[in-house]
């Protein structure tokens, strides 16, 4: 099998390191791997396939000879360097929000809309972590009985913010238990033993950036601008794993039993739904796993053709790194 020259931008971050781990775990055919990060990370060593790989500083000429560039360093970096990578001959899979809503950039969850990959012009967008796990479940249901409306409330772990947020949660938790002063650097209020209904900046319409990402990205991925979506996104004191309470209204009847059967056959989805045995998904069990888990599937009798679901996934894996690698795998198939 042909090997590919791959670059990971943001290689020392929470998602970047997971991308490198995922490349190795899935035996992606890498001929050469280039780990790129900011100047302060230059020279750090990452262990890859038993060897040490030196981190290089991200520069304009970093993409010479690179065929696939995986970006996870934020929108500002992506806007500056992704076009340079494309110009150098690479295909970019970008994990930031920089290009997601551009018309000529496919927004891809392979199990749901891999067909849209054919329209790429060098840049492919990886959706928001909370959107990915939701559409992986909604996609098969939408194909069977068209979805009219989605109401979602998320419970998102601090790893979605990054490594510094994970450190902050740990330090604040210890300080609280030891009755010491709580120090805040990442979030405006303490996150330990708390909930913050605030992910991303607040916009003029009252929603946050994260909420609008879920609204707009869901429509684009499912290929249906007519779906009404509303979201409330909440940061919770959990290290890894996003959870979502999702209510959907469909155009035709779909029983909970039928929904379980459809989702039981959906790629990348595991149904955990047996209340009599206390069987349902929760973030601790999803951490470290590639699949998206769904349970608490029940009829909503307040609207015609309504269902309630609870969806959980590891936001660093399927919500970011894994989905990006799966996109790269689809690319090399062609």
BELCOR-V995053 format. One line per field, one symbol per residue. burial: + if it has 16 or more other C-alpha atoms within 10 Angstrom, else -. Layout:
burial=???
//
This chain:
burial=---++++++++++++++++++++----++---++++++--++---+------++++++---++-+++++++++-+-++--++++++-++++++++++++++---++++++++++-++----+++++++++++++++++++++--++++++++++++++++++--++-+++-++--------+---++--+++---+-++-------++++++++++++++++----++++++++++++++++++++++++---+-+--++--+--+-++++++------++++--+++-+++++++++++----+++++++++++++++++++++++++-----
//
